[in-house]
């Protein structure tokens, strides 16, 4: 529980509704598909990670749609 901090890199995958469409649009426009393009403050996410020394590296970030 609580906040956690993760490192991300080009291998970190962001998945969730509409993410593949967003990624395709970014590639078409020649823009990099960075994590900040997919997430905004307040999003609910589930992170699969592994520890590399004292760092938690995010392998997959799954965005959960907000409850209606």
MDTraj code that builds the backbone (N, CA, C; nanometers):
import mdtraj as md
import numpy as np

residues = "UNK UNK UNK UNK UNK UNK UNK UNK UNK UNK UNK UNK UNK UNK UNK UNK UNK UNK UNK UNK UNK UNK UNK UNK UNK UNK UNK UNK UNK UNK UNK UNK UNK UNK UNK UNK UNK UNK UNK UNK UNK UNK UNK UNK UNK UNK UNK UNK UNK UNK UNK UNK UNK UNK UNK UNK UNK UNK UNK UNK UNK UNK UNK UNK UNK UNK UNK UNK".split()
xyz = np.array([
    [0.0842, -0.1187, 0.0000],
    [0.0000, 0.0000, 0.0000],
    [0.0880, 0.1241, 0.0000],
    [0.0309, 0.2350, -0.0403],
    [0.1065, 0.3591, -0.0439],
    [0.1722, 0.3823, -0.1774],
    [0.2474, 0.4910, -0.1869],
    [0.3161, 0.5266, -0.3105],
    [0.4458, 0.4478, -0.3233],
    [0.4778, 0.4140, -0.4481],
    [0.6044, 0.3488, -0.4785],
    [0.6626, 0.4183, -0.6004],
    [0.7938, 0.4138, -0.6134],
    [0.8619, 0.4741, -0.7272],
    [0.9319, 0.3649, -0.8056],
    [0.9179, 0.3710, -0.9389],
    [0.9774, 0.2713, -1.0268],
    [1.0612, 0.3408, -1.1325],
    [1.1666, 0.2738, -1.1758],
    [1.2414, 0.3239, -1.2911],
    [1.1777, 0.2642, -1.4159],
    [1.1825, 0.3375, -1.5249],
    [1.1290, 0.2915, -1.6530],
    [1.2335, 0.3144, -1.7607],
    [1.2243, 0.2374, -1.8684],
    [1.3128, 0.2566, -1.9823],
    [1.2387, 0.2151, -2.1082],
    [1.3095, 0.2046, -2.2182],
    [1.2471, 0.1715, -2.3466],
    [1.1841, 0.0323, -2.3464],
    [1.2252, -0.0538, -2.2547],
    [1.1695, -0.1893, -2.2468],
    [1.0406, -0.1956, -2.1650],
    [1.0086, -0.0905, -2.0908],
    [0.8870, -0.0879, -2.0101],
    [0.7661, -0.0805, -2.1023],
    [0.6714, -0.1714, -2.0846],
    [0.5503, -0.1765, -2.1667],
    [0.4349, -0.1123, -2.0897],
    [0.3573, -0.0300, -2.1584],
    [0.2362, 0.0280, -2.1011],
    [0.1189, -0.0346, -2.1742],
    [0.0284, -0.0974, -2.0996],
    [-0.0857, -0.1648, -2.1601],
    [-0.2150, -0.1154, -2.0964],
    [-0.3220, -0.1213, -2.1733],
    [-0.4522, -0.0801, -2.1246],
    [-0.5389, -0.0395, -2.2419],
    [-0.6642, -0.0081, -2.2148],
    [-0.7570, 0.0300, -2.3220],
    [-0.7064, 0.1502, -2.4016],
    [-0.6996, 0.1350, -2.5337],
    [-0.6597, 0.2444, -2.6217],
    [-0.5109, 0.2675, -2.6343],
    [-0.4297, 0.1922, -2.5616],
    [-0.2855, 0.2167, -2.5632],
    [-0.2213, 0.1811, -2.6973],
    [-0.2642, 0.0734, -2.7607],
    [-0.2029, 0.0368, -2.8889],
    [-0.2384, 0.1390, -2.9971],
    [-0.3594, 0.1951, -2.9909],
    [-0.4006, 0.2992, -3.0849],
    [-0.3161, 0.4245, -3.0649],
    [-0.2950, 0.4613, -2.9390],
    [-0.2135, 0.5786, -2.9061],
    [-0.0699, 0.5579, -2.9530],
    [-0.0146, 0.4384, -2.9304],
    [0.1219, 0.4093, -2.9715],
    [0.1362, 0.4169, -3.1237],
    [0.0385, 0.3635, -3.1969],
    [0.0418, 0.3674, -3.3432],
    [0.0387, 0.5118, -3.3935],
    [-0.0430, 0.5963, -3.3304],
    [-0.0517, 0.7373, -3.3696],
    [0.0807, 0.8087, -3.3454],
    [0.1460, 0.7795, -3.2326],
    [0.2751, 0.8412, -3.2028],
    [0.3803, 0.7990, -3.3056],
    [0.3820, 0.6703, -3.3377],
    [0.4789, 0.6214, -3.4368],
    [0.4543, 0.6856, -3.5725],
    [0.3265, 0.7000, -3.6103],
    [0.2923, 0.7618, -3.7383],
    [0.3429, 0.9059, -3.7447],
    [0.3345, 0.9763, -3.6303],
    [0.3803, 1.1149, -3.6230],
    [0.5311, 1.1258, -3.5984],
    [0.5989, 1.0112, -3.5861],
    [0.7431, 1.0118, -3.5635],
    [0.7833, 1.0521, -3.4235],
    [0.6922, 1.0369, -3.3278],
    [0.7201, 1.0739, -3.1889],
    [0.7520, 0.9485, -3.1084],
    [0.8377, 0.9623, -3.0074],
    [0.8686, 0.8458, -2.9243],
    [0.7508, 0.8097, -2.8344],
    [0.7348, 0.6821, -2.8091],
    [0.6264, 0.6336, -2.7225],
    [0.6796, 0.6220, -2.5803],
    [0.6859, 0.7348, -2.5099],
    [0.7355, 0.7362, -2.3727],
    [0.6208, 0.7143, -2.2749],
    [0.6544, 0.6717, -2.1556],
    [0.5537, 0.6440, -2.0524],
    [0.4672, 0.7668, -2.0267],
    [0.5262, 0.8850, -2.0301],
    [0.4504, 1.0070, -2.0010],
    [0.3448, 1.0375, -2.1073],
    [0.3572, 0.9783, -2.2252],
    [0.2547, 0.9954, -2.3290],
    [0.1277, 0.9173, -2.2958],
    [0.1394, 0.8155, -2.2121],
    [0.0285, 0.7249, -2.1844],
    [-0.0369, 0.7467, -2.0488],
    [0.0347, 0.8048, -1.9556],
    [-0.0154, 0.8184, -1.8186],
    [-0.0325, 0.9635, -1.7801],
    [-0.1300, 0.9857, -1.6917],
    [-0.1468, 1.1201, -1.6362],
    [-0.1635, 1.1076, -1.4849],
    [-0.1433, 1.2145, -1.4168],
    [-0.1547, 1.2159, -1.2719],
    [-0.2928, 1.1661, -1.2303],
    [-0.2962, 1.0771, -1.1339],
    [-0.4225, 1.0245, -1.0834],
    [-0.4666, 0.8940, -1.1476],
    [-0.3996, 0.8514, -1.2566],
    [-0.4341, 0.7229, -1.3180],
    [-0.4097, 0.6099, -1.2189],
    [-0.4963, 0.5095, -1.2249],
    [-0.4755, 0.3888, -1.1447],
    [-0.3975, 0.2907, -1.2309],
    [-0.2908, 0.2372, -1.1766],
    [-0.2070, 0.1440, -1.2512],
    [-0.1689, 0.0244, -1.1645],
    [-0.1361, -0.0835, -1.2318],
    [-0.0770, -0.2008, -1.1685],
    [0.0584, -0.2196, -1.2344],
    [0.1614, -0.2348, -1.1552],
    [0.2967, -0.2439, -1.2084],
    [0.3562, -0.3812, -1.1780],
    [0.4076, -0.4452, -1.2836],
    [0.4875, -0.5661, -1.2674],
    [0.6316, -0.5206, -1.2756],
    [0.7107, -0.5552, -1.1751],
    [0.8471, -0.5036, -1.1706],
    [0.9438, -0.6091, -1.1188],
    [1.0704, -0.5802, -1.1337],
    [1.1741, -0.6619, -1.0727],
    [1.2726, -0.5677, -1.0045],
    [1.3377, -0.6200, -0.9041],
    [1.4334, -0.5381, -0.8316],
    [1.5719, -0.5555, -0.8910],
    [1.6375, -0.4441, -0.9126],
    [1.7755, -0.4418, -0.9615],
    [1.8561, -0.3647, -0.8581],
    [1.9089, -0.4363, -0.7620],
    [1.9760, -0.3704, -0.6500],
    [1.8714, -0.3014, -0.5648],
    [1.8860, -0.1719, -0.5448],
    [1.7883, -0.0971, -0.4648],
    [1.6812, -0.0309, -0.5514],
    [1.6837, -0.0582, -0.6834],
    [1.5895, 0.0033, -0.7766],
    [1.4808, -0.0944, -0.8155],
    [1.3583, -0.0443, -0.8222],
    [1.2458, -0.1234, -0.8715],
    [1.2242, -0.0842, -1.0178],
    [1.2494, -0.1774, -1.1105],
    [1.2355, -0.1491, -1.2530],
    [1.1005, -0.1987, -1.3019],
    [1.0191, -0.1098, -1.3583],
    [0.8868, -0.1452, -1.4094],
    [0.9015, -0.2196, -1.5413],
    [0.8534, -0.3441, -1.5461],
    [0.8531, -0.4215, -1.6702],
    [0.7252, -0.3918, -1.7476],
    [0.6111, -0.3916, -1.6760],
    [0.4815, -0.3641, -1.7382],
    [0.4006, -0.2715, -1.6482],
    [0.3398, -0.1700, -1.7091],
    [0.2486, -0.0800, -1.6390],
    [0.1118, -0.0982, -1.7036],
    [0.0164, -0.1487, -1.6267],
    [-0.1188, -0.1718, -1.6779],
    [-0.2099, -0.0611, -1.6244],
    [-0.2675, 0.0166, -1.7171],
    [-0.3573, 0.1262, -1.6794],
    [-0.4968, 0.0688, -1.6609],
    [-0.5583, 0.0992, -1.5469],
    [-0.6922, 0.0520, -1.5163],
    [-0.7912, 0.1657, -1.5399],
    [-0.8929, 0.1422, -1.6213],
    [-0.9921, 0.2489, -1.6446],
    [-1.0590, 0.2887, -1.5133],
    [-1.0952, 0.4163, -1.5013],
    [-1.1636, 0.4607, -1.3788],
    [-1.2998, 0.3951, -1.3653],
    [-1.3400, 0.3704, -1.2423],
    [-1.4719, 0.3112, -1.2167],
    [-1.5802, 0.4117, -1.2526],
    [-1.6894, 0.3621, -1.3077],
    [-1.8001, 0.4525, -1.3445],
    [-1.8972, 0.4665, -1.2325],
])
top = md.Topology()
chain = top.add_chain()
for i, resn in enumerate(residues, 1):
    res = top.add_residue(resn, chain, resSeq=i)
    for name in ("N", "CA", "C"):
        top.add_atom(name, md.element.get_by_symbol(name[0]), res)
traj = md.Trajectory(xyz[None], top)
